[in-house]
């Protein structure tokens, strides 16, 4: 099972690489280099997360905690350097802390749920961006997140649902669970991304930091995963998926 899922990761990154090749052909060299750097950094991140879930499951909650804490430091850093009104900052902090607690406990769920969530979020994120670069014309909310388009959203959603069906079958999920949970994860992934964009607009910055090559900060990369992970933990708490 683990080997098959690893092959799926490699296949999707191959498809993603082909998509990026065509998407960046007309870009200037600097922007093209940034996109490829982002691609290879993402590959390393996904392999690391996949390895932790499959072979070091006990430390994965601490990986989740580390990601959440890194995001918290980035928010505090922004507030320190670009102060906002206390009500705005404390509201952001309160919501982020609640979601982060859910994300930390998400790291303790069963291996199948962790793998299913990882595959869904990563496929949705990656192919939303690639679809948007290749086909995107109609912007969803240009003032909040100018690069997000309906074409990107539906392209990412289509690929994510296809992935859910394949991975759900391998992990022995029911069709109902596969489709409902997969679609919901995509929605929360998108909501997490938009929420992070809203925070960045409040502080007037493009990225939370520059620590991850091509991506920006931890919250720029993991905003979707944090939000969807917290959602999956909450759903599992009430409905006991697996």
DANORJO-V587684 format. One record per residue. N is the residue number from 1. SS is DSSP state (A for helix, B for strand, O for the rest). OMEGA is omega in radians with two decimals (NA if undefined). D_LAST is the distance of its C-alpha to the last C-alpha in Angstrom with 2 decimals. Layout:
# DANORJO-V587684
n/ss/omega/d_last
N/SS/OMEGA/D_LAST
N/SS/OMEGA/D_LAST
This chain:
# DANORJO-V587684
n/ss/omega/d_last
1/O/-3.10/17.08
2/A/3.13/17.95
3/A/3.12/21.49
4/A/3.12/20.72
5/A/3.10/18.76
6/A/3.09/21.71
7/A/3.11/24.10
8/A/3.08/22.39
9/A/-3.13/22.93
10/A/3.14/26.53
11/A/-3.12/27.05
12/A/3.10/25.91
13/A/3.04/28.13
14/A/3.10/30.93
15/A/3.12/30.56
16/A/3.12/30.41
17/A/3.09/33.48
18/A/3.11/35.37
19/A/3.14/34.54
20/A/3.13/35.74
21/A/-3.13/38.86
22/A/-3.10/39.93
23/A/-3.04/38.87
24/O/-3.07/40.99
25/O/-3.06/43.99
26/O/3.13/46.14
27/O/3.08/45.12
28/O/-3.04/47.52
29/A/-3.12/47.05
30/A/-3.14/45.78
31/A/3.12/42.99
32/A/3.11/42.17
33/A/3.13/41.93
34/A/-3.14/39.60
35/A/3.11/37.21
36/A/3.07/37.15
37/A/3.10/36.72
38/A/-3.14/33.72
39/A/-3.09/32.30
40/A/3.06/32.72
41/A/3.12/31.50
42/A/3.11/28.27
43/A/3.14/27.90
44/A/3.14/28.31
45/A/-3.10/25.80
46/A/3.10/23.04
47/A/3.11/23.88
48/A/-3.14/23.81
49/A/3.12/20.38
50/A/3.12/19.01
51/A/3.12/20.86
52/A/-3.12/19.58
53/A/-3.04/15.87
54/A/-2.95/16.65
55/A/3.11/19.45
56/O/-3.01/19.61
57/A/-3.09/16.12
58/A/-3.13/17.71
59/A/-3.08/20.12
60/A/3.05/17.87
61/A/3.13/17.71
62/A/3.01/21.48
63/A/3.10/21.67
64/A/3.12/20.00
65/A/3.14/22.43
66/A/3.11/25.30
67/A/-3.13/24.64
68/A/3.13/24.53
69/A/3.09/27.69
70/A/3.09/29.44
71/A/3.11/28.88
72/A/3.09/30.25
73/A/3.13/33.29
74/A/3.10/33.92
75/A/3.11/33.96
76/A/3.12/36.31
77/A/3.10/38.45
78/A/-3.13/38.91
79/A/-3.12/39.86
80/A/-3.05/42.31
81/A/3.13/44.00
82/O/-3.01/43.79
83/O/3.02/43.75
84/O/3.09/42.43
85/O/-3.07/43.08
86/A/-3.11/41.24
87/A/3.12/39.40
88/A/-3.11/37.92
89/A/-3.09/36.92
90/A/3.05/35.46
91/A/3.09/33.49
92/A/-3.10/32.01
93/A/-3.11/31.38
94/A/-3.13/29.74
95/A/-3.12/27.27
96/A/3.13/26.55
97/A/3.11/25.98
98/A/-3.13/23.46
99/A/-3.13/21.48
100/A/3.09/21.89
101/A/3.09/20.50
102/A/-3.14/17.25
103/A/3.10/17.34
104/A/3.14/18.02
105/A/3.03/15.04
106/A/-3.13/12.87
107/O/-3.14/14.20
108/O/-3.13/12.53
109/O/-3.07/8.85
110/O/-3.11/7.24
111/A/3.13/9.60
112/A/-3.13/7.98
113/A/3.12/7.30
114/A/-3.13/10.75
115/A/3.14/12.36
116/A/-3.14/11.41
117/A/3.14/12.79
118/A/-3.12/15.71
119/A/-3.11/16.75
120/A/-3.10/16.67
121/A/-3.07/18.63
122/A/3.11/21.03
123/A/3.13/21.84
124/A/-3.14/22.44
125/A/-3.03/24.58
126/A/-3.05/26.56
127/A/2.97/27.38
128/A/-3.14/28.15
129/A/-3.11/30.79
130/A/3.11/32.12
131/A/3.12/32.31
132/A/3.13/34.02
133/A/-3.10/36.52
134/A/-2.96/37.32
135/A/-2.96/37.39
136/O/3.07/37.12
137/O/-3.05/39.94
138/O/-3.07/38.69
139/B/-3.10/37.53
140/B/3.13/34.90
141/B/-3.01/36.24
142/O/-3.13/39.06
143/O/-3.12/40.12
144/O/-3.12/36.72
145/B/-2.97/35.41
146/B/-3.10/38.14
147/B/-3.10/36.29
148/B/-3.13/33.48
149/B/3.09/34.31
150/A/3.12/32.93
151/A/3.10/33.30
152/A/-3.14/31.18
153/A/-3.09/28.49
154/A/3.06/28.29
155/A/3.10/28.63
156/A/3.14/25.70
157/A/3.13/23.60
158/A/-3.13/24.62
159/A/-3.14/23.79
160/A/3.14/20.40
161/A/3.07/19.41
162/A/3.11/20.85
163/A/3.11/18.83
164/A/-3.11/15.56
165/A/-3.14/16.57
166/A/-3.09/17.48
167/A/3.11/14.67
168/A/3.09/12.02
169/A/3.14/13.99
170/A/-3.10/14.17
171/O/3.07/10.47
172/O/3.00/10.10
173/O/3.04/8.61
174/O/3.12/10.63
175/A/-3.13/13.78
176/A/3.12/13.33
177/A/-3.12/10.11
178/A/-3.05/11.90
179/A/-3.10/15.11
180/A/-3.12/14.43
181/A/-3.14/12.11
182/A/3.13/14.50
183/A/-3.14/17.53
184/A/3.10/16.51
185/A/3.12/15.92
186/A/3.13/19.35
187/A/3.14/20.95
188/A/3.05/19.91
189/A/3.12/20.92
190/A/3.13/24.23
191/A/3.10/24.65
192/A/3.11/24.20
193/A/3.12/26.79
194/A/3.12/29.17
195/A/3.10/28.89
196/A/3.10/29.85
197/A/3.11/32.71
198/A/3.11/33.89
199/A/-3.13/34.10
200/A/3.09/36.04
201/A/3.10/38.41
202/A/-3.12/39.03
203/A/3.08/40.11
204/O/-3.14/41.85
205/O/3.11/40.22
206/O/-3.13/38.79
207/O/3.10/36.31
208/O/3.06/34.93
209/O/3.13/36.51
210/O/-3.01/37.49
211/O/-3.13/35.56
212/B/-3.07/33.45
213/O/3.10/35.85
214/O/-3.06/35.77
215/O/-3.02/33.00
216/B/-3.13/34.60
217/O/3.11/32.59
218/A/-3.14/29.05
219/A/3.06/28.42
220/A/-3.10/29.94
221/A/-2.96/27.38
222/A/-3.11/24.21
223/A/-3.14/24.68
224/A/-3.10/22.19
225/A/3.12/19.55
226/A/-3.11/20.08
227/A/-3.11/19.89
228/A/3.09/16.84
229/A/3.10/14.98
230/A/3.10/16.02
231/A/-3.12/14.93
232/A/3.10/11.32
233/A/-3.11/11.33
234/A/3.12/13.05
235/A/-3.14/10.88
236/A/3.13/7.72
237/A/-3.08/10.37
238/A/-3.02/11.46
239/A/3.07/8.84
240/O/-3.05/5.62
241/O/3.14/3.80
242/O/NA/0.00
